[in-house]
Amino acid sequence: MEALGVTATPYMTLLALSVILLVFQILLQGMLATRELGSQWNAGPRDEGLEPKGKFAGRAARASKNFRETYPAFVGLLLGVAFTGDDASRWGLIGGWIWFVARIVYLPLYLAGIPYFRSFVWLISMMGLLAMTIALFR
């Protein structure tokens, strides 16, 4: 169990950074929606079902949703490679960083409306998850 404390440090750092990225995306989407629909909408129960119609608020919401679709897999895989040990190859940690950096790059590409390169960056993030999955079986 002592090895876990030694090897878990870079994994937990990456996990903490990913939570910061998650919160940033949620705050960005909320800020852009509030700018469009107003603070009363934000503070209210939102019973009327209003959705922001502006392109940046919509893109931020979709990018956040896209992030949250792969985030549980990232967290599970990261914890898996941290607990099972990834010392020999470090592919689990490398894959985690690939996913994380690709997700950072993805957000401004989505907000800017850049179509094909954005999809390519998403594929790179999936390669990071694949590397993490392979690391679990080594």
Beta strands, then each sheet from edge to edge (+ up, - down):
end
